[in-house]
Amino acid sequence: MAAFSRAIAAVLLALFFSACQSYEPNYQGQPSISIPYDPYDYDPKDLLAEAQAYCEAYRLTAVYEDETVDPQSVRWRYRHYRCV
């Protein structure tokens, strides 16, 4: 039973880390992406390139929208891009 509980915990942990990036349509129905980043160790060009790669799947262009602070961490931020 303990092995089963550990397996469930491992699956839940994997799901948590795979959900770090958020891919969802925004309020206007357009695809959008939220990318977590460390403000002390990031390159805005890399974040834009990641967002652009996502938006290209829709044949759209990534446009920076805004950024927010992770409510559970004072350090991590999220950059939000929408595909237009």
All heavy atoms as an XYZ file, in Angstrom:
687
protein
N       0.822     -1.193      0.000
C       0.000      0.000      0.000
C       0.864      1.254      0.000
O       0.530      2.225     -0.632
C      -0.940     -0.036      1.208
C      -1.959      1.034      1.188
S      -3.055      0.795     -0.214
C      -4.463      1.618      0.309
N       2.001      1.202      0.728
C       2.886      2.365      0.772
C       3.497      2.632     -0.597
O       3.672      3.785     -0.985
C       3.982      2.158      1.808
N       3.801      1.586     -1.356
C       4.359      1.762     -2.701
C       3.333      2.430     -3.610
O       3.676      3.278     -4.430
C       4.796      0.415     -3.274
N       2.069      2.043     -3.459
C       1.012      2.656     -4.243
C       0.884      4.139     -3.916
O       0.744      4.973     -4.809
C      -0.314      1.935     -3.990
C      -1.458      2.508     -4.772
C      -1.561      2.280     -6.128
C      -2.420      3.284     -4.145
C      -2.616      2.819     -6.853
C      -3.471      3.830     -4.849
C      -3.567      3.587     -6.223
N       0.957      4.495     -2.655
C       0.873      5.900     -2.232
C       2.040      6.705     -2.790
O       1.867      7.843     -3.220
C       0.871      6.002     -0.714
O      -0.275      5.387     -0.183
N       3.233      6.110     -2.797
C       4.391      6.801     -3.364
C       4.224      6.993     -4.864
O       4.598      8.024     -5.412
C       5.677      6.034     -3.055
C       6.156      6.219     -1.633
C       7.570      5.701     -1.456
N       7.650      4.265     -1.675
C       7.582      3.351     -0.721
N       7.441      3.721      0.531
N       7.650      2.071     -1.014
N       3.649      6.005     -5.533
C       3.421      6.112     -6.985
C       2.431      7.227     -7.286
O       2.633      8.016     -8.212
C       2.933      4.778     -7.540
N       1.377      7.303     -6.495
C       0.383      8.375     -6.673
C       1.033      9.729     -6.417
O       0.822     10.684     -7.168
C      -0.827      8.167     -5.735
C      -1.579      6.910     -6.134
C      -1.738      9.375     -5.737
C      -2.263      6.980     -7.474
N       1.835      9.839     -5.385
C       2.516     11.100     -5.076
C       3.453     11.490     -6.211
O       3.529     12.664     -6.584
C       3.292     10.982     -3.768
N       4.144     10.520     -6.808
C       5.048     10.811     -7.921
C       4.277     11.309     -9.130
O       4.700     12.251     -9.806
C       5.860      9.571     -8.275
N       3.134     10.710     -9.402
C       2.308     11.149    -10.537
C       1.796     12.564    -10.295
O       1.825     13.410    -11.185
C       1.134     10.170    -10.768
C       0.116     10.752    -11.731
C       1.660      8.838    -11.275
N       1.330     12.838     -9.097
C       0.831     14.178     -8.785
C       1.942     15.220     -8.881
O       1.721     16.333     -9.379
C       0.196     14.198     -7.395
C      -1.111     13.428     -7.260
C      -1.581     13.425     -5.815
C      -2.170     13.999     -8.173
N       3.130     14.881     -8.441
C       4.257     15.793     -8.544
C       4.612     16.057    -10.002
O       4.867     17.200    -10.395
C       5.463     15.219     -7.795
C       6.654     16.131     -7.609
C       6.262     17.391     -6.838
C       7.772     15.416     -6.888
N       4.589     15.032    -10.829
C       4.867     15.201    -12.258
C       3.818     16.093    -12.910
O       4.144     16.951    -13.737
C       4.919     13.849    -12.949
N       2.563     15.917    -12.541
C       1.502     16.773    -13.077
C       1.688     18.223    -12.653
O       1.454     19.144    -13.439
C       0.136     16.267    -12.632
C      -0.350     15.000    -13.295
C      -1.636     14.526    -12.644
C      -0.549     15.216    -14.779
N       2.113     18.432    -11.414
C       2.342     19.790    -10.935
C       3.408     20.484    -11.770
O       3.240     21.601    -12.219
C       2.752     19.770     -9.466
C       3.236     21.105     -8.967
C       2.334     22.107     -8.684
C       4.585     21.366     -8.819
C       2.766     23.349     -8.242
C       5.028     22.591     -8.374
C       4.113     23.592     -8.088
N       4.542     19.798    -11.998
C       5.622     20.421    -12.748
C       5.281     20.588    -14.220
O       5.736     21.524    -14.863
C       6.928     19.649    -12.572
C       7.553     19.867    -11.230
C       7.719     18.831    -10.347
C       7.943     21.136    -10.837
C       8.288     19.032     -9.102
C       8.503     21.359     -9.586
C       8.678     20.308     -8.723
N       4.470     19.708    -14.771
C       4.095     19.875    -16.172
C       3.104     21.018    -16.340
O       2.949     21.544    -17.434
C       3.505     18.580    -16.721
O       2.249     18.322    -16.131
N       2.451     21.431    -15.263
C       1.476     22.513    -15.331
C       2.098     23.863    -15.028
O       1.396     24.856    -14.909
C       0.334     22.247    -14.360
N       3.408     23.947    -14.926
C       4.039     25.218    -14.614
C       3.771     26.252    -15.691
O       3.641     27.429    -15.414
C       5.539     25.048    -14.422
S       5.938     24.247    -12.861
N       3.734     25.824    -16.931
C       3.397     26.741    -18.002
C       1.914     26.584    -18.283
O       1.390     25.488    -18.307
C       4.197     26.441    -19.250
C       5.654     26.698    -19.079
C       6.423     26.350    -20.324
O       5.946     25.636    -21.171
N       7.618     26.880    -20.421
N       1.281     27.668    -18.513
C      -0.152     27.646    -18.722
C      -0.458     27.980    -20.169
O      -0.053     29.030    -20.666
C      -0.804     28.660    -17.789
O      -2.162     28.790    -18.087
N      -1.132     27.074    -20.844
C      -1.553     27.299    -22.217
C      -3.068     27.311    -22.225
O      -3.691     26.285    -22.017
C      -1.057     26.180    -23.132
C       0.425     25.957    -23.092
C       0.965     24.856    -22.454
C       1.288     26.856    -23.698
C       2.321     24.652    -22.429
C       2.649     26.650    -23.665
C       3.157     25.549    -23.039
O       4.506     25.346    -23.007
N      -3.639     28.445    -22.464
C      -5.091     28.513    -22.446
C      -5.557     29.717    -23.230
O      -4.826     30.703    -23.374
C      -5.609     28.583    -21.014
C      -5.062     29.744    -20.246
C      -5.419     29.694    -18.778
O      -5.329     28.625    -18.185
O      -5.795     30.740    -18.249
N      -6.778     29.670    -23.761
C      -7.299     30.841    -24.453
C      -7.563     31.967    -23.451
O      -7.954     31.715    -22.326
C      -8.601     30.366    -25.073
C      -8.760     28.950    -24.711
C      -7.651     28.547    -23.806
N      -7.312     33.191    -23.867
C      -7.595     34.310    -22.985
C      -9.065     34.690    -23.094
O      -9.844     34.021    -23.762
C      -6.663     35.499    -23.273
C      -6.845     36.061    -24.666
O      -7.820     35.781    -25.341
N      -5.893     36.848    -25.097
N      -9.444     35.757    -22.460
C     -10.846     36.148    -22.403
C     -11.428     36.466    -23.775
O     -12.626     36.463    -23.962
C     -11.043     37.342    -21.456
C     -10.344     38.598    -21.912
C     -10.979     39.529    -22.701
C      -9.019     38.844    -21.560
C     -10.338     40.676    -23.126
C      -8.369     39.979    -21.982
C      -9.033     40.892    -22.768
O      -8.387     42.015    -23.186
N     -10.582     36.736    -24.767
C     -11.064     37.038    -26.107
C     -11.099     35.793    -26.990
O     -11.352     35.877    -28.167
C     -10.182     38.107    -26.757
C     -10.222     39.420    -26.014
C      -9.157     40.392    -26.508
O      -8.174     39.993    -27.109
N      -9.368     41.656    -26.254
N     -10.812     34.632    -26.417
C     -10.826     33.396    -27.171
C      -9.548     33.133    -27.946
O      -9.457     32.153    -28.653
N      -8.561     34.008    -27.818
C      -7.293     33.818    -28.502
C      -6.401     32.913    -27.657
O      -6.458     32.952    -26.437
C      -6.574     35.155    -28.698
C      -7.317     36.137    -29.560
C      -6.667     37.509    -29.492
O      -6.409     38.013    -28.411
N      -6.417     38.088    -30.636
N      -5.550     32.111    -28.308
C      -4.585     31.330    -27.528
C      -3.645     32.266    -26.773
O      -3.323     33.361    -27.247
C      -3.818     30.534    -28.573
C      -4.586     30.648    -29.832
C      -5.421     31.886    -29.721
N      -3.210     31.834    -25.602
C      -2.270     32.627    -24.819
C      -1.363     31.685    -24.049
O      -1.661     30.495    -23.906
C      -2.995     33.580    -23.872
O      -3.748     32.860    -22.931
N      -0.266     32.205    -23.543
C       0.692     31.406    -22.793
C       1.234     32.238    -21.638
O       1.458     33.438    -21.779
C       1.839     30.915    -23.700
C       2.830     30.054    -22.922
C       2.527     32.053    -24.409
C       3.872     29.374    -23.782
N       1.407     31.605    -20.491
C       2.015     32.228    -19.316
C       3.273     31.437    -18.986
O       3.198     30.229    -18.761
C       1.059     32.201    -18.126
O      -0.084     32.970    -18.413
N       4.404     32.109    -18.959
C       5.683     31.442    -18.767
C       6.288     31.868    -17.435
O       6.533     33.050    -17.209
C       6.649     31.784    -19.917
C       6.025     31.424    -21.255
C       7.993     31.082    -19.718
C       6.825     31.879    -22.452
N       6.560     30.908    -16.537
C       7.200     31.249    -15.270
C       8.678     31.550    -15.484
O       9.324     30.946    -16.344
C       7.020     29.995    -14.422
C       6.893     28.897    -15.400
C       6.275     29.484    -16.629
N       9.210     32.508    -14.721
C      10.636     32.829    -14.833
C      11.145     33.419    -13.530
O      10.385     33.936    -12.719
C      10.905     33.779    -15.998
C      10.428     35.197    -15.770
C      11.306     36.175    -15.324
C       9.110     35.553    -15.981
C      10.887     37.477    -15.099
C       8.675     36.852    -15.768
C       9.570     37.806    -15.329
O       9.146     39.085    -15.093
N      12.444     33.307    -13.360
C      13.143     33.869    -12.206
C      13.642     35.257    -12.611
O      14.460     35.371    -13.517
C      14.320     32.969    -11.833
C      15.105     33.467    -10.638
O      14.945     34.636    -10.237
O      15.898     32.668    -10.104
N      13.172     36.328    -11.994
C      13.565     37.670    -12.421
C      15.052     37.965    -12.250
O      15.563     38.917    -12.829
C      12.711     38.596    -11.560
C      12.314     37.792    -10.392
C      12.263     36.363    -10.851
N      15.751     37.133    -11.488
C      17.180     37.347    -11.299
C      18.019     36.555    -12.293
O      19.237     36.685    -12.316
C      17.583     36.980     -9.867
C      16.883     37.844     -8.852
C      15.859     37.328     -8.076
C      17.227     39.186     -8.691
C      15.199     38.126     -7.161
C      16.568     39.976     -7.774
C      15.559     39.450     -7.012
O      14.900     40.239     -6.106
N      17.359     35.714    -13.081
C      18.095     34.866    -14.008
C      17.209     34.557    -15.219
O      16.657     33.459    -15.327
C      18.521     33.574    -13.309
C      19.365     32.690    -14.216
O      20.038     33.206    -15.111
O      19.325     31.465    -14.007
N      17.044     35.525    -16.103
C      16.223     35.293    -17.288
C      16.652     36.217    -18.405
O      17.324     37.217    -18.198
C      14.738     35.495    -16.974
C      14.296     36.944    -16.984
C      13.583     37.450    -18.054
C      14.592     37.794    -15.934
C      13.181     38.779    -18.068
C      14.193     39.115    -15.940
C      13.487     39.602    -17.015
O      13.087     40.909    -17.033
N      16.249     35.857    -19.609
C      16.485     36.678    -20.788
C      15.129     36.890    -21.462
O      14.501     35.923    -21.896
C      17.452     35.973    -21.741
C      17.811     36.821    -22.949
O      17.156     37.856    -23.188
O      18.755     36.438    -23.655
N      14.650     38.131    -21.537
C      13.344     38.379    -22.138
C      13.241     37.841    -23.562
O      12.177     37.418    -24.000
C      13.198     39.903    -22.120
C      14.204     40.395    -21.149
C      15.275     39.356    -21.063
N      14.358     37.827    -24.287
C      14.337     37.311    -25.660
C      14.040     35.813    -25.675
O      13.336     35.329    -26.556
C      15.673     37.591    -26.352
C      15.912     39.065    -26.604
C      17.271     39.283    -27.230
C      17.564     40.768    -27.326
N      18.914     41.010    -27.832
N      14.570     35.088    -24.688
C      14.294     33.653    -24.607
C      12.820     33.388    -24.288
O      12.211     32.468    -24.843
C      15.163     32.992    -23.539
C      16.629     32.924    -23.927
O      16.950     33.081    -25.130
O      17.459     32.732    -23.020
N      12.246     34.188    -23.399
C      10.836     34.021    -23.061
C       9.950     34.323    -24.260
O       8.988     33.599    -24.533
C      10.458     34.917    -21.885
C      11.173     34.618    -20.559
C      10.786     35.653    -19.514
C      10.879     33.222    -20.089
N      10.286     35.382    -24.998
C       9.520     35.719    -26.199
C       9.655     34.620    -27.242
O       8.679     34.261    -27.902
C       9.973     37.066    -26.776
C       9.252     37.509    -28.048
C       7.751     37.618    -27.823
C       9.818     38.831    -28.538
N      10.851     34.054    -27.393
C      11.054     32.970    -28.360
C      10.210     31.749    -27.997
O       9.632     31.103    -28.872
C      12.530     32.604    -28.435
N      10.114     31.442    -26.710
C       9.288     30.317    -26.271
C       7.816     30.579    -26.559
O       7.094     29.704    -27.047
C       9.494     30.071    -24.783
C       8.772     28.856    -24.267
C       9.051     28.571    -22.806
O      10.031     29.096    -22.244
O       8.269     27.792    -22.231
N       7.370     31.797    -26.283
C       5.979     32.162    -26.562
C       5.713     32.137    -28.063
O       4.659     31.674    -28.504
C       5.672     33.540    -25.984
N       6.669     32.614    -28.846
C       6.500     32.635    -30.297
C       6.399     31.213    -30.849
O       5.578     30.949    -31.729
C       7.649     33.386    -30.974
C       7.487     33.532    -32.473
C       6.201     34.243    -32.873
O       5.768     35.202    -32.232
N       5.578     33.773    -33.932
N       7.211     30.305    -30.334
C       7.148     28.914    -30.785
C       5.761     28.326    -30.519
O       5.226     27.575    -31.337
C       8.228     28.099    -30.091
N       5.182     28.667    -29.371
C       3.838     28.197    -29.050
C       2.816     28.794    -30.016
O       1.976     28.079    -30.564
C       3.486     28.563    -27.606
C       2.046     28.325    -27.265
C       1.567     27.043    -27.046
C       1.141     29.379    -27.177
C       0.237     26.808    -26.741
C      -0.186     29.160    -26.874
C      -0.633     27.881    -26.665
O      -1.955     27.651    -26.370
N       2.885     30.101    -30.235
C       1.895     30.774    -31.079
C       1.999     30.367    -32.544
O       1.002     30.387    -33.273
C       2.034     32.292    -30.942
S       1.533     32.919    -29.321
N       3.189     30.009    -32.977
C       3.355     29.598    -34.378
C       2.541     28.355    -34.702
O       2.166     28.147    -35.855
C       4.827     29.372    -34.693
C       5.579     30.674    -34.881
C       7.063     30.479    -35.113
O       7.557     29.320    -35.076
O       7.745     31.492    -35.338
N       2.239     27.536    -33.710
C       1.396     26.361    -33.936
C       0.001     26.783    -34.402
O      -0.686     26.016    -35.070
C       1.294     25.529    -32.668
N      -0.397     28.004    -34.069
C      -1.689     28.557    -34.489
C      -1.534     29.504    -35.676
O      -2.479     30.181    -36.050
C      -2.344     29.312    -33.318
C      -2.668     28.428    -32.149
C      -1.800     28.305    -31.070
C      -3.859     27.710    -32.117
C      -2.100     27.494    -29.994
C      -4.170     26.899    -31.031
C      -3.281     26.792    -29.987
O      -3.587     25.986    -28.919
N      -0.313     29.590    -36.178
C       0.021     30.526    -37.263
C      -0.248     31.971    -36.835
O      -0.752     32.787    -37.597
C      -0.731     30.185    -38.540
C      -0.337     28.859    -39.099
C      -0.951     28.583    -40.418
N      -0.473     27.312    -40.910
C      -1.111     26.568    -41.755
N      -2.275     26.958    -42.218
N      -0.602     25.430    -42.144
N       0.109     32.250    -35.577
C      -0.076     33.582    -35.008
C       1.255     34.074    -34.458
O       2.239     33.343    -34.413
C      -1.123     33.534    -33.893
C      -2.527     33.097    -34.310
C      -3.406     32.872    -33.091
C      -3.153     34.114    -35.245
N       1.276     35.320    -34.003
C       2.478     35.949    -33.452
C       2.273     36.217    -31.965
O       1.196     36.663    -31.549
C       2.751     37.282    -34.177
O       2.898     37.008    -35.569
C       4.001     37.950    -33.654
N       3.310     35.972    -31.172
C       3.244     36.232    -29.725
C       3.417     37.718    -29.449
O       4.309     38.361    -30.000
C       4.323     35.449    -29.009
N       2.555     38.234    -28.594
C       2.612     39.638    -28.181
C       2.622     39.668    -26.651
O       1.760     39.072    -26.006
C       1.401     40.434    -28.718
C       1.413     41.856    -28.190
C       1.368     40.401    -30.224
N       3.615     40.373    -26.082
C       3.701     40.510    -24.628
C       2.478     41.243    -24.123
O       2.091     42.283    -24.647
C       4.982     41.272    -24.261
C       5.076     41.634    -22.799
C       5.434     40.682    -21.862
C       4.800     42.916    -22.372
C       5.526     41.002    -20.520
C       4.886     43.251    -21.033
C       5.242     42.286    -20.110
O       5.323     42.614    -18.781
N       1.853     40.701    -23.080
C       0.661     41.322    -22.512
C       0.961     41.979    -21.169
O       0.722     43.151    -20.989
C      -0.433     40.273    -22.370
C      -1.800     40.860    -22.197
C      -2.861     39.823    -22.461
O      -2.988     38.887    -21.635
O      -3.538     39.924    -23.487
N       1.477     41.209    -20.213
C       1.841     41.745    -18.906
C       2.566     40.666    -18.121
O       2.863     39.607    -18.652
C       0.615     42.256    -18.136
C      -0.398     41.175    -17.804
O      -0.151     39.993    -18.106
O      -1.441     41.509    -17.236
N       2.850     40.954    -16.874
C       3.462     39.946    -16.012
C       2.873     40.051    -14.630
O       2.349     41.097    -14.237
C       4.977     40.047    -15.989
C       5.539     41.311    -15.392
C       7.058     41.304    -15.457
O       7.609     41.224    -16.558
O       7.670     41.386    -14.387
N       2.915     38.941    -13.908
C       2.378     38.895    -12.555
C       3.382     38.195    -11.644
O       4.269     37.486    -12.098
C       1.041     38.124    -12.506
O       1.229     36.817    -13.048
C      -0.040     38.862    -13.268
N       3.202     38.397    -10.349
C       4.035     37.760     -9.334
C       3.342     36.467     -8.914
O       2.126     36.427     -8.746
C       4.202     38.688     -8.118
C       4.985     38.010     -7.016
C       4.861     39.988     -8.526
N       4.124     35.414     -8.742
C       3.580     34.155     -8.259
C       3.092     34.381     -6.830
O       3.870     34.781     -5.965
C       4.653     33.071     -8.296
C       4.129     31.707     -7.892
O       3.105     31.631     -7.186
O       4.748     30.714     -8.292
N       1.813     34.139     -6.542
C       1.286     34.417     -5.202
C       1.882     33.538     -4.103
O       1.812     33.878     -2.937
C      -0.217     34.173     -5.341
C      -0.363     33.307     -6.534
C       0.797     33.603     -7.432
N       2.517     32.424     -4.489
C       3.099     31.540     -3.482
C       4.600     31.734     -3.345
O       5.253     31.018     -2.606
C       2.792     30.087     -3.842
C       1.303     29.815     -3.822
C       0.967     28.397     -4.190
O       1.823     27.614     -4.561
N      -0.300     28.053     -4.087
N       5.150     32.705     -4.064
C       6.586     32.959     -4.012
C       6.821     34.441     -4.265
O       6.223     35.021     -5.151
C       7.306     32.134     -5.083
O       8.630     32.579     -5.247
N       7.690     35.046     -3.499
C       7.966     36.465     -3.725
C       8.984     36.647     -4.840
O       9.217     37.763     -5.284
C       8.484     37.150     -2.440
C       7.406     37.174     -1.388
C       9.743     36.480     -1.933
N       9.598     35.563     -5.288
C      10.651     35.674     -6.294
C      10.165     35.415     -7.717
O      10.500     36.151     -8.634
C      11.781     34.714     -5.944
C      12.942     34.828     -6.903
C      14.106     34.023     -6.422
N      15.218     34.129     -7.350
C      16.431     33.802     -7.068
N      16.718     33.324     -5.879
N      17.379     33.916     -7.952
N       9.390     34.360     -7.940
C       9.009     33.959     -9.288
C       7.947     34.869     -9.879
O       7.075     35.380     -9.188
C       8.515     32.517     -9.283
C       9.650     31.571     -9.146
C      10.167     31.080     -7.988
C      10.463     31.060    -10.193
N      11.235     30.272     -8.245
C      11.451     30.238     -9.599
C      10.463     31.205    -11.576
C      12.406     29.567    -10.347
C      11.413     30.538    -12.320
C      12.372     29.736    -11.702
N       8.041     35.055    -11.172
C       7.097     35.870    -11.938
C       6.557     35.047    -13.096
O       7.096     34.013    -13.464
C       7.792     37.109    -12.526
C       8.579     37.940    -11.540
C       7.647     38.774    -10.668
N       8.366     39.797     -9.924
C       8.840     39.631     -8.705
N       8.725     38.480     -8.107
N       9.441     40.608     -8.067
N       5.479     35.538    -13.695
C       4.913     34.950    -14.904
C       4.814     36.038    -15.961
O       4.280     37.112    -15.693
C       3.522     34.374    -14.648
C       3.526     33.130    -13.813
C       3.431     33.205    -12.438
C       3.646     31.877    -14.406
C       3.440     32.054    -11.668
C       3.664     30.734    -13.633
C       3.560     30.830    -12.272
O       3.575     29.696    -11.514
N       5.306     35.747    -17.144
C       5.123     36.638    -18.293
C       3.983     36.077    -19.114
O       3.968     34.896    -19.443
C       6.380     36.714    -19.142
C       7.390     37.656    -18.534
C       8.177     38.312    -19.618
N       8.741     39.512    -19.007
C       9.308     40.444    -19.685
N       9.438     40.352    -20.977
N       9.800     41.498    -19.089
N       3.032     36.942    -19.447
C       1.845     36.523    -20.191
C       1.936     37.080    -21.611
O       2.191     38.273    -21.806
C       0.589     37.036    -19.502
C       0.526     36.681    -18.053
N       0.247     35.410    -17.605
C       0.744     37.429    -16.949
C       0.286     35.394    -16.289
N       0.583     36.607    -15.865
N       1.727     36.179    -22.565
C       1.728     36.550    -23.977
C       0.415     36.086    -24.575
O      -0.144     35.083    -24.179
C       2.864     35.847    -24.725
C       4.242     36.226    -24.238
C       4.832     35.562    -23.176
C       4.953     37.252    -24.847
C       6.108     35.906    -22.727
C       6.212     37.598    -24.408
C       6.782     36.912    -23.342
O       8.042     37.257    -22.894
N      -0.071     36.832    -25.546
C      -1.251     36.386    -26.288
C      -0.849     36.212    -27.737
O       0.095     36.851    -28.233
C      -2.431     37.347    -26.132
C      -2.200     38.735    -26.617
C      -3.410     39.627    -26.266
N      -2.999     41.005    -26.332
C      -3.041     41.748    -27.431
N      -3.499     41.241    -28.539
N      -2.635     42.988    -27.418
N      -1.543     35.340    -28.401
C      -1.263     35.063    -29.809
C      -2.230     35.868    -30.664
O      -3.443     35.761    -30.496
C      -1.404     33.576    -30.093
S      -0.351     32.525    -29.078
N      -1.696     36.670    -31.546
C      -2.560     37.495    -32.429
C      -2.210     37.258    -33.878
O      -1.141     36.818    -34.211
C      -2.426     38.996    -32.111
C      -2.972     39.287    -30.739
C      -1.017     39.470    -32.246
